[in-house]
Amino acid sequence: MRCFPDLWLSVTTSMYSESMSTPERLIESTRELLWERGYVGTSPKAILERSGAGQGSMYHHFQGKPDLALAAIRRTAEEMRATAEGVLGGPGTPYERIEAYLLRERDVLRGCPVGRLTMDPDVVASEELRAPVDETLDWLRERIAGIVEEGKEQGQFAPALDGEAIAATVVATVQGGYVLARAAGSPGAFDAGVRGLLSLLAPR
């Protein structure tokens, strides 16, 4: 899926102004800015400009930038978890559900909004801001590990497979694939990593 930032910004700003409350516009704008620019680059001025909110709105609805950033990070983490659960908890065998997670539609070149936060020194340095990120990635690994164990019980995966190790490999493949794809300017590296992992996991 291709992104056109200028057009997207115009459409998003219009959408915010027409259908969202001021707090929602502030949270959604902060989410996008954290993804694009990181914590330092997400200035109060940039948030207000992106959201179309009035001067002082941030401090009326939130205690300040850290409080708003935390609300935005929690929202991003919740969305990632819901999206992942949508495929991991869907129909199919354990392998097919992991396959669906790895192959689901992603804007690979834009990267992962949660993965982006793990590389932000200001987020990592704050226990409060980092907590939703850690909790989400822990949940994802545990969820995938459980599916691997389910597959072992059904005889789909080899008994010797370590569910936790496979789960960590799946998450690392996705997050590392984003980095390689962005470095190459092409989703090919992401796709290759996913195909390689799936070939190793495929039932024999």
ZIBELLIN-V520249 format. One record per backbone hydrogen bond with DSSP energy under -0.5 kcal/mol. CO is the residue of the C=O (numbers start at 1). NH is the residue of the N-H. E is the energy in kcal/mol with one decimal. If there is no record, write none. Layout:
# ZIBELLIN-V520249
CO,NH,E ; CO,NH,E
This chain:
# ZIBELLIN-V520249
3,5,-0.5 ; 4,8,-3.1 ; 5,9,-2.8 ; 6,10,-2.0 ; 7,11,-2.6 ; 8,12,-3.1 ; 9,13,-2.8 ; 10,14,-1.8 ; 11,15,-2.5 ; 12,16,-3.0 ; 13,17,-2.2 ; 14,18,-1.5 ; 15,19,-2.2 ; 16,20,-1.7 ; 21,25,-2.5 ; 22,26,-2.4 ; 23,27,-2.4 ; 24,28,-2.8 ; 25,29,-2.3 ; 26,30,-2.2 ; 27,31,-2.4 ; 28,32,-2.0 ; 29,33,-2.4 ; 30,34,-2.7 ; 31,35,-1.8 ; 32,36,-2.3 ; 33,37,-3.7 ; 33,38,-0.8 ; 34,38,-1.1 ; 37,41,-0.7 ; 38,42,-0.8 ; 39,42,-0.8 ; 41,43,-1.5 ; 43,47,-2.4 ; 44,48,-2.4 ; 45,49,-2.4 ; 46,50,-2.6 ; 47,51,-2.5 ; 48,52,-1.8 ; 48,53,-0.7 ; 54,57,-2.1 ; 56,60,-1.1 ; 57,61,-2.1 ; 58,62,-2.6 ; 64,68,-2.2 ; 65,69,-3.2 ; 66,70,-2.2 ; 67,71,-1.8 ; 68,72,-2.3 ; 69,73,-2.8 ; 70,74,-2.6 ; 71,75,-1.9 ; 72,76,-2.4 ; 73,77,-2.7 ; 74,78,-2.5 ; 75,79,-2.3 ; 76,80,-2.3 ; 77,81,-2.3 ; 78,82,-2.4 ; 79,83,-2.5 ; 80,84,-2.5 ; 81,85,-2.6 ; 82,86,-1.7 ; 83,87,-0.8 ; 84,87,-0.9 ; 84,88,-3.0 ; 85,89,-2.3 ; 87,90,-1.0 ; 93,97,-2.2 ; 94,98,-2.0 ; 95,99,-2.9 ; 96,100,-2.3 ; 97,101,-1.8 ; 98,102,-2.4 ; 99,103,-2.3 ; 100,104,-0.8 ; 101,104,-0.5 ; 106,108,-1.4 ; 107,110,-1.2 ; 107,111,-1.1 ; 108,111,-0.6 ; 112,116,-2.6 ; 113,117,-1.0 ; 114,118,-1.2 ; 115,119,-0.6 ; 116,119,-1.0 ; 117,120,-1.4 ; 119,121,-0.7 ; 120,124,-2.6 ; 121,125,-1.8 ; 122,126,-0.5 ; 123,126,-1.0 ; 125,127,-0.7 ; 126,130,-2.5 ; 127,131,-1.4 ; 128,132,-0.6 ; 130,133,-0.5 ; 130,134,-2.5 ; 131,135,-2.7 ; 132,136,-1.8 ; 133,137,-2.3 ; 134,138,-2.5 ; 135,139,-2.3 ; 136,140,-2.4 ; 137,141,-2.3 ; 138,142,-2.4 ; 139,143,-2.7 ; 140,144,-2.4 ; 141,145,-2.6 ; 142,146,-2.1 ; 143,147,-1.5 ; 144,148,-2.3 ; 145,149,-2.3 ; 146,150,-2.0 ; 147,151,-2.2 ; 148,152,-2.1 ; 149,153,-2.1 ; 150,154,-1.5 ; 151,156,-2.6 ; 151,157,-1.2 ; 152,155,-1.1 ; 158,161,-1.8 ; 161,163,-0.7 ; 162,166,-2.6 ; 163,167,-2.4 ; 164,168,-2.2 ; 165,169,-1.9 ; 166,170,-2.5 ; 167,171,-2.3 ; 168,172,-2.4 ; 169,173,-2.4 ; 170,174,-2.1 ; 171,175,-2.6 ; 172,176,-2.8 ; 173,177,-2.0 ; 174,178,-1.8 ; 175,179,-1.5 ; 176,180,-2.5 ; 177,181,-2.5 ; 178,182,-2.5 ; 179,183,-2.2 ; 180,184,-2.0 ; 181,185,-1.5 ; 181,186,-1.7 ; 186,189,-0.8 ; 187,191,-2.5 ; 188,192,-2.5 ; 189,193,-2.0 ; 190,194,-2.3 ; 191,195,-2.6 ; 192,196,-2.4 ; 193,197,-2.2 ; 194,198,-2.5 ; 195,199,-2.1 ; 196,200,-1.4 ; 197,201,-1.8 ; 198,202,-1.8
